[in-house]
Amino acid sequence: MEGAYEDDAPWQAVQSLRRIGTRQVFEQAAEWTKSGVPLKRARGLDVLAQLGRTVEHPSNNFPLEVYDVVTRALQTEHELQPLDSAIAALGHLGEQSAIPLIASHRSDSRSDIRFTVACALGSFPNDALSVGRRARLGHVWARGTW
């Protein structure tokens, strides 16, 4: 899964691994989140975000374990792409306890991160904290102010 982050071939590999969704894929992707290479950490988080999800099976195969891996990564991550992937993963998991973790990045100096925060909070349309933060982000995400 090498190449630039947005390249098609690595994303096809991510999608294939997500569809496979086995314990072995989970363990490998979780290991990638510990890599010294930011792109590899991001790819691991991208795989975990929707592991095993299909139209027929709309939930993650290992939601609690994935949540633990992603939140651990989020606590220490500073690089743009893996941080962005971790925030997006929390949105995909749909775990209510992720809302404050996602929202804590709303003032990040990078507009990409603020945009991902707004998108991830969109996964929680009925939560008052999410709705309020998302509404403010929608107006100011490009400027980086609250």
ChimeraX commands (.cxc) that place a marker at each C-alpha (Angstrom):
marker #1 position 0.00,0.00,0.00 radius 0.5
marker #1 position 2.73,2.40,-0.97 radius 0.5
marker #1 position 2.35,5.54,-3.02 radius 0.5
marker #1 position 0.84,8.92,-2.34 radius 0.5
marker #1 position -2.06,8.97,0.10 radius 0.5
marker #1 position -4.71,9.74,-2.53 radius 0.5
marker #1 position -3.43,7.25,-5.15 radius 0.5
marker #1 position -6.02,4.77,-6.41 radius 0.5
marker #1 position -4.02,1.55,-5.95 radius 0.5
marker #1 position -3.47,1.93,-2.20 radius 0.5
marker #1 position -7.13,2.86,-1.69 radius 0.5
marker #1 position -8.17,-0.25,-3.60 radius 0.5
marker #1 position -5.99,-2.27,-1.24 radius 0.5
marker #1 position -7.55,-0.55,1.79 radius 0.5
marker #1 position -11.02,-1.34,0.46 radius 0.5
marker #1 position -10.10,-4.97,-0.16 radius 0.5
marker #1 position -8.72,-5.37,3.34 radius 0.5
marker #1 position -11.84,-3.77,4.79 radius 0.5
marker #1 position -14.03,-6.24,2.89 radius 0.5
marker #1 position -11.97,-9.20,4.08 radius 0.5
marker #1 position -12.39,-7.90,7.64 radius 0.5
marker #1 position -10.87,-10.87,9.48 radius 0.5
marker #1 position -9.09,-10.96,12.83 radius 0.5
marker #1 position -5.81,-11.28,10.92 radius 0.5
marker #1 position -6.54,-8.09,8.96 radius 0.5
marker #1 position -7.49,-6.34,12.22 radius 0.5
marker #1 position -4.23,-7.37,13.88 radius 0.5
marker #1 position -2.10,-6.32,10.89 radius 0.5
marker #1 position -3.83,-2.94,10.56 radius 0.5
marker #1 position -3.53,-2.36,14.32 radius 0.5
marker #1 position 0.18,-3.09,14.06 radius 0.5
marker #1 position 0.53,-0.58,11.21 radius 0.5
marker #1 position -0.84,2.15,13.52 radius 0.5
marker #1 position 2.37,1.79,15.54 radius 0.5
marker #1 position 4.70,2.22,12.56 radius 0.5
marker #1 position 7.38,4.87,12.43 radius 0.5
marker #1 position 6.08,5.79,8.97 radius 0.5
marker #1 position 3.14,8.25,9.08 radius 0.5
marker #1 position 1.62,6.99,5.82 radius 0.5
marker #1 position 1.60,3.43,7.12 radius 0.5
marker #1 position -0.08,4.56,10.36 radius 0.5
marker #1 position -2.72,6.37,8.29 radius 0.5
marker #1 position -3.34,3.29,6.13 radius 0.5
marker #1 position -3.77,1.11,9.21 radius 0.5
marker #1 position -6.32,3.55,10.62 radius 0.5
marker #1 position -8.09,3.74,7.26 radius 0.5
marker #1 position -8.45,-0.04,7.17 radius 0.5
marker #1 position -9.70,-0.19,10.76 radius 0.5
marker #1 position -12.23,2.59,10.24 radius 0.5
marker #1 position -14.61,0.38,8.26 radius 0.5
marker #1 position -13.30,-3.12,8.91 radius 0.5
marker #1 position -15.79,-5.66,7.61 radius 0.5
marker #1 position -18.41,-3.07,6.70 radius 0.5
marker #1 position -20.45,-3.78,3.60 radius 0.5
marker #1 position -23.97,-2.98,2.45 radius 0.5
marker #1 position -25.09,-6.32,3.87 radius 0.5
marker #1 position -23.07,-5.89,7.10 radius 0.5
marker #1 position -23.18,-2.19,8.07 radius 0.5
marker #1 position -21.13,-2.41,11.27 radius 0.5
marker #1 position -17.46,-2.82,12.05 radius 0.5
marker #1 position -16.38,-6.41,12.76 radius 0.5
marker #1 position -14.40,-5.46,15.87 radius 0.5
marker #1 position -15.88,-2.14,17.02 radius 0.5
marker #1 position -14.62,-2.04,20.61 radius 0.5
marker #1 position -11.14,-3.23,19.75 radius 0.5
marker #1 position -10.89,-0.82,16.82 radius 0.5
marker #1 position -12.12,2.01,19.03 radius 0.5
marker #1 position -9.35,1.24,21.55 radius 0.5
marker #1 position -6.65,1.18,18.85 radius 0.5
marker #1 position -7.89,4.39,17.21 radius 0.5
marker #1 position -8.22,6.33,20.47 radius 0.5
marker #1 position -4.73,5.27,21.53 radius 0.5
marker #1 position -3.36,6.45,18.19 radius 0.5
marker #1 position -5.28,9.71,18.46 radius 0.5
marker #1 position -3.72,10.47,21.85 radius 0.5
marker #1 position -0.18,10.50,20.50 radius 0.5
marker #1 position -0.54,11.41,16.84 radius 0.5
marker #1 position 0.64,14.78,15.50 radius 0.5
marker #1 position 1.29,14.03,11.83 radius 0.5
marker #1 position -1.41,15.33,9.48 radius 0.5
marker #1 position -2.46,12.21,7.59 radius 0.5
marker #1 position -2.64,9.69,10.44 radius 0.5
marker #1 position -4.35,12.25,12.68 radius 0.5
marker #1 position -6.87,12.94,9.94 radius 0.5
marker #1 position -7.43,9.20,9.46 radius 0.5
marker #1 position -7.91,8.62,13.20 radius 0.5
marker #1 position -10.53,11.37,13.46 radius 0.5
marker #1 position -12.35,10.06,10.39 radius 0.5
marker #1 position -12.23,6.52,11.83 radius 0.5
marker #1 position -13.94,7.68,15.01 radius 0.5
marker #1 position -16.71,9.17,12.91 radius 0.5
marker #1 position -17.15,5.89,11.03 radius 0.5
marker #1 position -17.31,3.90,14.26 radius 0.5
marker #1 position -20.22,5.98,15.53 radius 0.5
marker #1 position -19.34,5.51,19.19 radius 0.5
marker #1 position -20.92,8.36,21.21 radius 0.5
marker #1 position -17.94,8.57,23.57 radius 0.5
marker #1 position -15.82,9.63,20.57 radius 0.5
marker #1 position -17.57,13.00,20.25 radius 0.5
marker #1 position -15.38,14.87,22.78 radius 0.5
marker #1 position -12.26,13.22,21.34 radius 0.5
marker #1 position -13.18,14.35,17.84 radius 0.5
marker #1 position -14.26,17.81,18.98 radius 0.5
marker #1 position -10.99,18.34,20.86 radius 0.5
marker #1 position -9.33,18.84,17.46 radius 0.5
marker #1 position -11.75,21.52,16.28 radius 0.5
marker #1 position -9.20,24.30,16.74 radius 0.5
marker #1 position -6.32,22.56,14.99 radius 0.5
marker #1 position -4.30,24.99,12.90 radius 0.5
marker #1 position -4.68,22.76,9.82 radius 0.5
marker #1 position -7.85,23.24,7.79 radius 0.5
marker #1 position -7.78,19.58,6.66 radius 0.5
marker #1 position -8.11,18.45,10.27 radius 0.5
marker #1 position -10.88,20.94,11.03 radius 0.5
marker #1 position -12.78,19.76,7.94 radius 0.5
marker #1 position -12.44,16.12,9.02 radius 0.5
marker #1 position -13.66,17.04,12.50 radius 0.5
marker #1 position -16.78,18.59,10.97 radius 0.5
marker #1 position -17.36,15.52,8.80 radius 0.5
marker #1 position -16.78,13.08,11.68 radius 0.5
marker #1 position -19.18,14.98,13.93 radius 0.5
marker #1 position -21.75,14.59,11.15 radius 0.5
marker #1 position -21.92,10.92,12.14 radius 0.5
marker #1 position -23.70,12.00,15.32 radius 0.5
marker #1 position -26.66,14.04,14.01 radius 0.5
marker #1 position -28.77,13.66,17.16 radius 0.5
marker #1 position -26.16,14.61,19.73 radius 0.5
marker #1 position -26.42,18.18,21.03 radius 0.5
marker #1 position -22.66,18.58,21.53 radius 0.5
marker #1 position -21.97,17.32,18.03 radius 0.5
marker #1 position -24.62,19.47,16.39 radius 0.5
marker #1 position -23.46,22.65,18.12 radius 0.5
marker #1 position -19.80,22.08,17.36 radius 0.5
marker #1 position -20.49,21.03,13.79 radius 0.5
marker #1 position -22.61,24.13,13.15 radius 0.5
marker #1 position -19.82,26.41,14.35 radius 0.5
marker #1 position -17.24,24.45,12.36 radius 0.5
marker #1 position -19.31,24.79,9.22 radius 0.5
marker #1 position -18.98,28.55,9.41 radius 0.5
marker #1 position -15.38,28.87,10.44 radius 0.5
marker #1 position -13.42,25.71,9.57 radius 0.5
marker #1 position -11.41,27.45,6.86 radius 0.5
marker #1 position -10.40,30.34,9.12 radius 0.5
marker #1 position -9.38,28.28,12.12 radius 0.5
marker #1 position -11.27,30.36,14.67 radius 0.5
marker #1 position -14.18,29.70,16.95 radius 0.5
marker link #1:1,2 radius 0.2
marker link #1:2,3 radius 0.2
marker link #1:3,4 radius 0.2
marker link #1:4,5 radius 0.2
marker link #1:5,6 radius 0.2
marker link #1:6,7 radius 0.2
marker link #1:7,8 radius 0.2
marker link #1:8,9 radius 0.2
marker link #1:9,10 radius 0.2
marker link #1:10,11 radius 0.2
marker link #1:11,12 radius 0.2
marker link #1:12,13 radius 0.2
marker link #1:13,14 radius 0.2
marker link #1:14,15 radius 0.2
marker link #1:15,16 radius 0.2
marker link #1:16,17 radius 0.2
marker link #1:17,18 radius 0.2
marker link #1:18,19 radius 0.2
marker link #1:19,20 radius 0.2
marker link #1:20,21 radius 0.2
marker link #1:21,22 radius 0.2
marker link #1:22,23 radius 0.2
marker link #1:23,24 radius 0.2
marker link #1:24,25 radius 0.2
marker link #1:25,26 radius 0.2
marker link #1:26,27 radius 0.2
marker link #1:27,28 radius 0.2
marker link #1:28,29 radius 0.2
marker link #1:29,30 radius 0.2
marker link #1:30,31 radius 0.2
marker link #1:31,32 radius 0.2
marker link #1:32,33 radius 0.2
marker link #1:33,34 radius 0.2
marker link #1:34,35 radius 0.2
marker link #1:35,36 radius 0.2
marker link #1:36,37 radius 0.2
marker link #1:37,38 radius 0.2
marker link #1:38,39 radius 0.2
marker link #1:39,40 radius 0.2
marker link #1:40,41 radius 0.2
marker link #1:41,42 radius 0.2
marker link #1:42,43 radius 0.2
marker link #1:43,44 radius 0.2
marker link #1:44,45 radius 0.2
marker link #1:45,46 radius 0.2
marker link #1:46,47 radius 0.2
marker link #1:47,48 radius 0.2
marker link #1:48,49 radius 0.2
marker link #1:49,50 radius 0.2
marker link #1:50,51 radius 0.2
marker link #1:51,52 radius 0.2
marker link #1:52,53 radius 0.2
marker link #1:53,54 radius 0.2
marker link #1:54,55 radius 0.2
marker link #1:55,56 radius 0.2
marker link #1:56,57 radius 0.2
marker link #1:57,58 radius 0.2
marker link #1:58,59 radius 0.2
marker link #1:59,60 radius 0.2
marker link #1:60,61 radius 0.2
marker link #1:61,62 radius 0.2
marker link #1:62,63 radius 0.2
marker link #1:63,64 radius 0.2
marker link #1:64,65 radius 0.2
marker link #1:65,66 radius 0.2
marker link #1:66,67 radius 0.2
marker link #1:67,68 radius 0.2
marker link #1:68,69 radius 0.2
marker link #1:69,70 radius 0.2
marker link #1:70,71 radius 0.2
marker link #1:71,72 radius 0.2
marker link #1:72,73 radius 0.2
marker link #1:73,74 radius 0.2
marker link #1:74,75 radius 0.2
marker link #1:75,76 radius 0.2
marker link #1:76,77 radius 0.2
marker link #1:77,78 radius 0.2
marker link #1:78,79 radius 0.2
marker link #1:79,80 radius 0.2
marker link #1:80,81 radius 0.2
marker link #1:81,82 radius 0.2
marker link #1:82,83 radius 0.2
marker link #1:83,84 radius 0.2
marker link #1:84,85 radius 0.2
marker link #1:85,86 radius 0.2
marker link #1:86,87 radius 0.2
marker link #1:87,88 radius 0.2
marker link #1:88,89 radius 0.2
marker link #1:89,90 radius 0.2
marker link #1:90,91 radius 0.2
marker link #1:91,92 radius 0.2
marker link #1:92,93 radius 0.2
marker link #1:93,94 radius 0.2
marker link #1:94,95 radius 0.2
marker link #1:95,96 radius 0.2
marker link #1:96,97 radius 0.2
marker link #1:97,98 radius 0.2
marker link #1:98,99 radius 0.2
marker link #1:99,100 radius 0.2
marker link #1:100,101 radius 0.2
marker link #1:101,102 radius 0.2
marker link #1:102,103 radius 0.2
marker link #1:103,104 radius 0.2
marker link #1:104,105 radius 0.2
marker link #1:105,106 radius 0.2
marker link #1:106,107 radius 0.2
marker link #1:107,108 radius 0.2
marker link #1:108,109 radius 0.2
marker link #1:109,110 radius 0.2
marker link #1:110,111 radius 0.2
marker link #1:111,112 radius 0.2
marker link #1:112,113 radius 0.2
marker link #1:113,114 radius 0.2
marker link #1:114,115 radius 0.2
marker link #1:115,116 radius 0.2
marker link #1:116,117 radius 0.2
marker link #1:117,118 radius 0.2
marker link #1:118,119 radius 0.2
marker link #1:119,120 radius 0.2
marker link #1:120,121 radius 0.2
marker link #1:121,122 radius 0.2
marker link #1:122,123 radius 0.2
marker link #1:123,124 radius 0.2
marker link #1:124,125 radius 0.2
marker link #1:125,126 radius 0.2
marker link #1:126,127 radius 0.2
marker link #1:127,128 radius 0.2
marker link #1:128,129 radius 0.2
marker link #1:129,130 radius 0.2
marker link #1:130,131 radius 0.2
marker link #1:131,132 radius 0.2
marker link #1:132,133 radius 0.2
marker link #1:133,134 radius 0.2
marker link #1:134,135 radius 0.2
marker link #1:135,136 radius 0.2
marker link #1:136,137 radius 0.2
marker link #1:137,138 radius 0.2
marker link #1:138,139 radius 0.2
marker link #1:139,140 radius 0.2
marker link #1:140,141 radius 0.2
marker link #1:141,142 radius 0.2
marker link #1:142,143 radius 0.2
marker link #1:143,144 radius 0.2
marker link #1:144,145 radius 0.2
marker link #1:145,146 radius 0.2
view
